[in-house]
Amino acid sequence: MAPRYLKTGTRTSEEKKQQVNPQVQSTVREVIENIRAQGDNAVRQYSQRFDKWDPASFKLTRAQVEEAMRKVPEQTIKDIKEVQHNVRTFAQAQLASLKDFELEIQPGVFLGQKNNPIDTVGAYIPGGRYPLLASAHMTILTAKVAGVPNVIGCTPPINGELPNATITAMHLAGADEIFILGGVQAVAAMAVGTETIRKVDFIAGPGNPYVAEAKRALFGEVGIDLLAGPTEVLIVADERADPYTVATDLLSQAEHGPDTPAILITTSEDLGRQTIEHVDKLLLNLTTAELAGTSWRDYGEVAVVENIDDAYALADEYASEHVQILTENPREALDKMHNYGAIFLGERTCVSYGDKCIGTNHVLPTRKAARYTGGLWVGKFLRTVTYQEVRSNEASGKLGQLCGRAARAEMFEGHARSGDLRAHKFLGDRFEWIDGDDVQHGYRPRR
């Protein structure tokens, strides 16, 4: 049976997904090409234009980093270190799950796998609306755990000032270089390289629509983590859930911006209606109500379904970035759901923990990308490569025979002759020469 909606948004996330802002695309294209052509001069012009920021150097010295850290409250530094301990511990466990191996697939034939870290990573730490310290942990720290030797961090100024807490988080996460530089100009500078900013191989980190478009435009020239859209939250709740908790947790994510889909799927119409009432009341005094209220009005949905299996099935269709399970048996969602960026089980576990402190990565797929990818993790900063070695003459000769037949089935004569040559050298297969009088060139296997 189809779900019944107690509330739908005035706009849908699918509608938002399909929108293309030509002005954003045009601006991003202009910035990238000018930085490609003019380097640091263009970076400075755009920093002045967009952030009113024109320091002697965008790169912080060690002394500037230390001065910034002295301005951060001691408790904040302790909290940063505790959160980074959680992130580091989980990332190290992920790394330990990735194994190099070598396999003797048949006698004398060895195949292997290695996980090599990317050489240079650029981490973009947003800071326009909020100082997002956690993004430093999720990008810089995870890259360093993966073994990336060079991590460059960029973050914008906040109201014309150094973001001291963000700088502290970036430094403690292990950034090798820190630049106070924001927006498209930061992403473009890292991607193409300038006189003072080295070219990176990979860019990670969330950002506004301009940053997202810059990453999309530069993908291929550099690698990227994800094409992130607005934050998303979806809650699956049964009649045992607390509607006040549901409302609070929906708004905790809706405050990220004015276009956050906040979805409730429930088996209880009464819970759905109570949740709507609580949301309306909470918005009266929430300091971020302008953003959260806009998201709730335009993208908030409350759907009632017949049973919990229907709830999980509908949630999988949404493929939301964050899924929170507030049911009697939350762990059953691990078996019954498959499409999500991260899942949060039970009332004791909220999405905000994932965003800020629990240790899993908060850079996650949006806009239904959870159907085909997970979020940022240690593995994104590694290149899984293979190697091959044939140590046996007999094995090489037999592979040569197989390669010759397989390649000719595809009409790749050059490939076939590489195999033929090994069959000749190591098994003594005879060939007929076919390229004129020069018997040193051209052959085919004996028929």
C-alpha positions as CSV (number, residue, x, y, z in Angstrom):
1,M,0.0,0.0,0.0
2,A,1.3,3.5,-0.9
3,P,2.4,5.7,2.0
4,R,0.0,8.5,3.2
5,Y,1.7,11.8,3.6
6,L,0.8,14.0,6.5
7,K,3.2,16.6,5.3
8,T,5.0,17.3,2.0
9,G,7.3,20.1,1.2
10,T,6.5,22.9,-1.2
11,R,9.5,21.7,-3.2
12,T,10.9,18.2,-3.6
13,S,14.5,17.0,-3.3
14,E,14.3,15.6,-6.8
15,E,13.2,19.0,-8.1
16,K,16.2,20.5,-6.3
17,K,18.5,17.9,-7.7
18,Q,17.5,18.7,-11.3
19,Q,18.0,22.4,-10.9
20,V,21.1,23.8,-12.6
21,N,22.2,27.3,-11.7
22,P,23.8,28.8,-14.8
23,Q,25.3,31.7,-12.8
24,V,27.1,29.2,-10.4
25,Q,28.5,27.3,-13.4
26,S,29.6,30.4,-15.2
27,T,31.3,31.9,-12.1
28,V,33.1,28.7,-11.3
29,R,34.3,28.2,-14.9
30,E,35.6,31.8,-14.9
31,V,37.5,31.4,-11.6
32,I,39.1,28.1,-12.6
33,E,40.3,29.3,-16.0
34,N,41.6,32.6,-14.6
35,I,43.5,30.8,-11.8
36,R,44.9,28.4,-14.3
37,A,46.2,31.3,-16.4
38,Q,47.2,33.8,-13.8
39,G,48.0,31.7,-10.7
40,D,48.4,33.6,-7.4
41,N,47.4,36.9,-8.9
42,A,43.9,35.5,-9.7
43,V,43.7,33.8,-6.4
44,R,44.3,37.1,-4.6
45,Q,41.8,38.9,-6.7
46,Y,39.0,36.4,-6.0
47,S,39.8,36.3,-2.3
48,Q,39.4,40.0,-2.2
49,R,36.2,39.9,-4.2
50,F,34.5,37.0,-2.4
51,D,35.9,37.1,1.1
52,K,37.4,40.6,1.4
53,W,40.6,38.8,2.5
54,D,44.0,40.0,1.3
55,P,46.8,38.9,3.7
56,A,50.5,39.1,2.9
57,S,50.5,35.4,2.5
58,F,47.5,32.9,2.5
59,K,49.7,30.2,3.9
60,L,50.1,30.3,7.7
61,T,53.5,30.2,9.3
62,R,54.2,27.9,12.3
63,A,54.2,31.0,14.5
64,Q,50.7,32.0,13.2
65,V,49.4,28.6,13.9
66,E,50.7,28.6,17.4
67,E,49.3,32.1,18.0
68,A,45.9,30.9,16.8
69,M,46.0,28.0,19.1
70,R,46.8,30.2,22.1
71,K,43.5,32.0,21.5
72,V,41.4,28.8,21.6
73,P,39.9,27.9,25.0
74,E,41.6,25.0,26.7
75,Q,38.4,23.0,26.9
76,T,37.8,23.4,23.2
77,I,41.3,22.0,22.5
78,K,40.6,19.1,24.8
79,D,37.4,18.4,23.0
80,I,39.1,18.5,19.6
81,K,41.7,16.0,20.8
82,E,39.0,13.7,22.2
83,V,37.0,13.8,19.0
84,Q,40.1,13.3,16.9
85,H,41.0,10.3,19.1
86,N,37.6,8.8,18.1
87,V,38.0,9.5,14.4
88,R,41.6,8.2,14.4
89,T,40.7,5.0,16.2
90,F,37.9,4.2,13.7
91,A,40.0,5.2,10.7
92,Q,42.8,3.0,11.9
93,A,40.4,0.0,12.3
94,Q,39.3,0.7,8.7
95,L,42.9,0.7,7.5
96,A,43.6,-2.6,9.3
97,S,40.7,-4.2,7.4
98,L,42.5,-3.5,4.1
99,K,45.1,-6.1,3.4
100,D,47.9,-6.4,0.9
101,F,48.2,-9.9,-0.4
102,E,49.9,-12.2,-2.8
103,L,48.3,-15.3,-4.3
104,E,49.8,-18.2,-6.3
105,I,46.8,-18.5,-8.6
106,Q,48.4,-21.5,-10.4
107,P,51.9,-23.1,-10.0
108,G,54.5,-20.5,-10.8
109,V,52.0,-17.6,-11.4
110,F,51.8,-15.0,-8.6
111,L,49.3,-12.1,-8.4
112,G,49.3,-9.5,-5.7
113,Q,47.5,-6.4,-4.4
114,K,48.9,-3.4,-2.7
115,N,47.2,-0.3,-1.2
116,N,49.3,2.8,-1.9
117,P,48.3,6.1,-0.4
118,I,47.7,9.1,-2.7
119,D,50.8,11.4,-2.7
120,T,49.1,14.8,-2.2
121,V,45.6,15.6,-0.9
122,G,43.8,18.9,-0.6
123,A,41.3,19.2,2.2
124,Y,38.7,21.9,2.0
125,I,37.3,22.9,5.4
126,P,34.1,25.1,5.0
127,G,33.7,28.1,7.2
128,G,31.3,30.6,5.7
129,R,28.2,30.0,7.9
130,Y,29.7,28.0,10.8
131,P,33.3,27.1,11.8
132,L,33.1,23.4,10.9
133,L,35.9,21.9,13.0
134,A,34.7,18.4,12.4
135,S,35.4,18.6,8.7
136,A,39.1,18.9,9.6
137,H,39.0,15.7,11.5
138,M,37.1,13.9,8.8
139,T,39.3,14.9,5.8
140,I,42.8,15.8,7.1
141,L,43.0,13.2,9.9
142,T,41.6,10.4,7.8
143,A,44.1,11.1,5.0
144,K,47.0,11.1,7.4
145,V,45.8,7.7,8.9
146,A,45.8,6.4,5.3
147,G,49.5,7.4,5.0
148,V,49.1,10.4,2.7
149,P,52.5,12.2,3.0
150,N,51.3,15.7,1.9
151,V,48.0,17.1,3.1
152,I,47.1,20.7,2.3
153,G,44.3,22.3,4.2
154,C,42.3,25.3,3.0
155,T,39.6,27.1,5.0
156,P,38.1,30.6,4.6
157,P,38.3,33.5,7.0
158,I,35.3,34.2,9.1
159,N,34.1,37.8,9.0
160,G,37.6,38.9,8.0
161,E,39.3,37.1,10.9
162,L,41.4,34.0,11.3
163,P,39.2,31.0,12.3
164,N,41.4,30.1,15.3
165,A,39.5,27.0,16.4
166,T,39.4,25.6,12.8
167,I,43.1,26.3,12.4
168,T,43.7,24.4,15.7
169,A,41.7,21.4,14.5
170,M,43.5,21.4,11.1
171,H,46.9,21.5,12.8
172,L,46.1,18.8,15.4
173,A,44.7,16.6,12.6
174,G,48.1,16.7,10.9
175,A,47.8,19.2,8.1
176,D,51.2,19.8,6.5
177,E,50.3,23.2,5.2
178,I,47.4,25.4,6.1
179,F,46.0,28.2,3.9
180,I,43.4,30.7,4.9
181,L,41.6,30.6,1.6
182,G,38.0,29.9,0.8
183,G,35.5,28.9,-1.9
184,V,36.1,28.2,-5.6
185,Q,39.5,30.0,-5.5
186,A,40.8,27.5,-2.9
187,V,39.6,24.4,-4.7
188,A,40.8,25.7,-8.1
189,A,44.2,26.7,-6.7
190,M,44.7,23.2,-5.2
191,A,43.6,21.5,-8.3
192,V,45.6,23.3,-10.9
193,G,48.5,24.5,-8.7
194,T,49.9,28.1,-8.4
195,E,53.3,29.6,-7.6
196,T,52.6,29.1,-3.8
197,I,50.0,26.4,-3.6
198,R,51.1,23.0,-4.8
199,K,49.0,21.0,-7.2
200,V,47.2,18.1,-5.4
201,D,46.1,14.7,-6.7
202,F,42.8,14.5,-4.8
203,I,40.4,17.0,-3.1
204,A,38.2,16.1,-0.2
205,G,35.7,18.0,1.9
206,P,32.2,19.5,1.7
207,G,31.2,23.1,0.7
208,N,28.6,25.4,-0.7
209,P,27.1,25.0,-4.2
210,Y,30.1,26.9,-5.7
211,V,32.6,24.5,-4.1
212,A,30.5,21.5,-5.2
213,E,30.4,22.8,-8.7
214,A,34.2,23.5,-8.7
215,K,34.8,19.9,-7.6
216,R,32.5,18.6,-10.3
217,A,34.2,20.7,-13.0
218,L,37.7,19.6,-11.9
219,F,37.0,15.9,-11.5
220,G,39.3,14.0,-13.8
221,E,42.0,16.5,-13.5
222,V,42.0,15.6,-9.8
223,G,40.2,13.0,-7.9
224,I,37.4,14.0,-5.5
225,D,35.6,12.4,-2.6
226,L,32.0,13.0,-3.4
227,L,29.7,15.4,-5.2
228,A,28.0,16.5,-2.0
229,G,24.6,18.2,-2.0
230,P,22.6,19.6,0.9
231,T,22.5,17.6,4.1
232,E,19.8,15.0,4.3
233,V,18.1,13.3,7.3
234,L,15.5,10.5,7.3
235,I,14.0,9.0,10.5
236,V,12.2,5.6,10.6
237,A,10.0,5.5,13.8
238,D,7.4,3.2,15.2
239,E,4.6,4.0,17.7
240,R,7.1,3.5,20.6
241,A,9.3,6.5,19.5
242,D,9.2,9.8,21.4
243,P,7.7,12.4,19.0
244,Y,9.6,15.2,20.8
245,T,12.9,13.4,20.2
246,V,11.9,12.8,16.5
247,A,11.2,16.5,16.1
248,T,14.4,17.6,17.8
249,D,16.5,15.3,15.6
250,L,14.8,16.4,12.4
251,L,15.6,20.0,13.2
252,S,19.1,19.2,14.3
253,Q,19.9,18.5,10.6
254,A,17.5,21.0,9.0
255,E,19.6,23.8,10.5
256,H,22.5,22.9,8.1
257,G,20.9,25.1,5.4
258,P,17.7,26.2,3.8
259,D,17.5,23.1,1.5
260,T,17.8,20.1,3.7
261,P,15.3,17.3,3.2
262,A,14.1,16.2,6.6
263,I,11.9,13.1,6.3
264,L,10.0,11.0,8.8
265,I,8.6,7.6,7.9
266,T,6.4,6.1,10.6
267,T,4.0,3.3,11.2
268,S,2.0,5.6,13.6
269,E,-0.2,8.4,12.3
270,D,-0.4,9.7,15.9
271,L,3.3,9.9,16.2
272,G,3.6,11.7,12.8
273,R,1.0,14.4,13.8
274,Q,2.6,14.9,17.2
275,T,6.0,15.3,15.6
276,I,4.7,18.0,13.3
277,E,3.3,19.9,16.3
278,H,6.6,19.6,18.2
279,V,8.5,20.9,15.2
280,D,6.3,23.9,14.9
281,K,6.8,24.7,18.6
282,L,10.5,24.1,18.6
283,L,11.0,26.5,15.7
284,L,9.6,29.4,17.8
285,N,12.7,29.5,19.9
286,L,15.4,27.8,17.9
287,T,18.3,30.2,17.1
288,T,18.7,28.6,13.7
289,A,15.0,28.7,12.9
290,E,15.4,30.8,9.8
291,L,17.4,28.0,8.1
292,A,15.8,25.0,9.8
293,G,12.3,26.4,9.3
294,T,12.9,27.0,5.6
295,S,14.1,23.5,5.1
296,W,11.2,22.0,7.0
297,R,8.7,24.1,5.1
298,D,10.2,23.4,1.6
299,Y,11.6,19.9,2.0
300,G,10.1,18.4,5.1
301,E,7.9,15.2,4.7
302,V,6.0,12.9,7.1
303,A,4.9,9.6,5.6
304,V,2.7,7.0,7.3
305,V,3.1,3.3,6.2
306,E,1.3,0.1,7.2
307,N,4.2,-1.7,8.8
308,I,7.9,-1.6,9.6
309,D,8.9,-3.5,6.5
310,D,7.1,-1.0,4.4
311,A,9.0,1.8,6.3
312,Y,12.4,0.2,5.5
313,A,11.5,-0.3,1.9
314,L,10.4,3.3,1.5
315,A,13.5,4.6,3.3
316,D,15.6,2.6,0.8
317,E,13.9,4.4,-2.0
318,Y,15.0,7.8,-0.5
319,A,18.6,6.5,-0.1
320,S,19.2,9.3,2.4
321,E,22.6,10.6,3.6
322,H,21.7,10.0,7.3
323,V,19.1,7.5,8.4
324,Q,18.0,7.3,12.1
325,I,16.1,4.3,13.4
326,L,13.8,4.9,16.4
327,T,12.0,1.6,16.7
328,E,11.6,-1.2,19.1
329,N,14.3,-3.3,17.4
330,P,16.6,-0.8,15.6
331,R,19.3,-3.3,14.7
332,E,17.0,-5.2,12.3
333,A,17.5,-2.2,10.0
334,L,21.0,-3.5,9.4
335,D,19.6,-6.5,7.6
336,K,16.5,-4.9,6.0
337,M,18.0,-1.6,4.7
338,H,20.7,-1.1,2.2
339,N,20.7,2.4,0.8
340,Y,22.1,5.0,3.2
341,G,25.2,7.0,3.8
342,A,25.3,6.3,7.5
343,I,22.7,4.7,9.9
344,F,22.1,5.6,13.5
345,L,20.5,2.9,15.6
346,G,18.2,3.7,18.6
347,E,17.3,6.7,20.7
348,R,20.7,6.7,22.4
349,T,22.4,7.4,19.0
350,C,21.7,10.6,17.1
351,V,22.9,11.9,13.8
352,S,24.6,14.9,15.5
353,Y,27.0,12.4,17.1
354,G,28.1,11.3,13.7
355,D,28.4,14.9,12.5
356,K,30.5,16.1,15.5
357,C,32.1,13.5,17.7
358,I,31.4,9.8,17.6
359,G,34.3,8.9,15.2
360,T,32.7,7.7,11.9
361,N,33.1,10.0,8.9
362,H,30.5,12.6,8.3
363,V,31.3,13.3,4.6
364,L,28.6,11.2,3.1
365,P,26.7,10.6,-0.2
366,T,23.6,12.8,-0.9
367,R,21.0,13.0,-3.6
368,K,20.5,9.2,-3.7
369,A,24.2,8.5,-4.4
370,A,24.0,6.1,-1.5
371,R,22.5,3.7,-4.0
372,Y,26.0,3.2,-5.4
373,T,28.6,4.6,-3.0
374,G,29.5,5.0,0.6
375,G,31.0,8.0,2.2
376,L,34.6,9.3,2.8
377,W,36.8,6.8,4.5
378,V,40.5,5.7,4.7
379,G,40.0,3.7,1.5
380,K,39.3,6.9,-0.5
381,F,42.8,8.0,0.1
382,L,44.4,4.8,-1.1
383,R,44.9,3.4,-4.6
384,T,44.4,-0.4,-4.7
385,V,46.9,-1.6,-7.3
386,T,47.9,-5.0,-8.6
387,Y,51.1,-6.7,-9.6
388,Q,51.8,-9.9,-11.5
389,E,54.9,-12.2,-11.7
390,V,55.3,-15.5,-13.6
391,R,58.2,-17.4,-12.2
392,S,57.8,-20.7,-14.1
393,N,58.8,-21.3,-17.7
394,E,56.1,-23.8,-18.2
395,A,53.4,-21.5,-16.7
396,S,54.5,-18.6,-18.9
397,G,54.4,-20.8,-22.0
398,K,50.9,-22.1,-21.2
399,L,49.7,-18.6,-20.5
400,G,51.2,-17.6,-23.8
401,Q,49.2,-20.2,-25.6
402,L,46.0,-19.2,-23.8
403,C,46.7,-15.5,-24.5
404,G,47.3,-16.2,-28.2
405,R,43.9,-18.0,-28.6
406,A,42.0,-15.4,-26.4
407,A,43.5,-12.4,-28.2
408,R,42.8,-13.8,-31.7
409,A,39.2,-14.4,-30.7
410,E,39.0,-10.7,-30.3
411,M,41.2,-10.1,-33.4
412,F,44.1,-8.5,-31.4
413,E,47.0,-9.9,-33.4
414,G,49.6,-7.8,-31.5
415,H,48.4,-9.1,-28.2
416,A,48.4,-12.7,-29.5
417,R,52.0,-12.4,-30.7
418,S,53.2,-11.3,-27.2
419,G,51.7,-14.6,-26.0
420,D,53.1,-16.6,-28.9
421,L,56.6,-15.4,-28.2
422,R,56.4,-16.7,-24.6
423,A,55.0,-20.0,-25.9
424,H,58.0,-20.2,-28.3
425,K,60.6,-19.3,-25.8
426,F,59.5,-21.4,-22.8
427,L,57.7,-24.3,-24.4
428,G,59.4,-24.5,-27.8
429,D,56.3,-23.8,-29.9
430,R,57.2,-23.4,-33.6
431,F,56.1,-20.4,-35.7
432,E,55.9,-19.7,-39.4
433,W,57.4,-16.4,-40.5
434,I,55.1,-14.3,-42.7
435,D,56.7,-10.9,-43.1
436,G,58.7,-11.3,-46.2
437,D,62.4,-12.3,-46.4
438,D,63.5,-11.0,-43.0
439,V,63.0,-14.1,-40.8
440,Q,63.7,-12.0,-37.6
441,H,60.2,-10.3,-37.8
442,G,56.7,-11.6,-37.9
443,Y,55.4,-15.1,-37.1
444,R,52.3,-17.0,-36.4
445,P,51.8,-20.2,-34.5
446,R,52.2,-23.6,-36.2
447,R,48.8,-24.8,-37.3
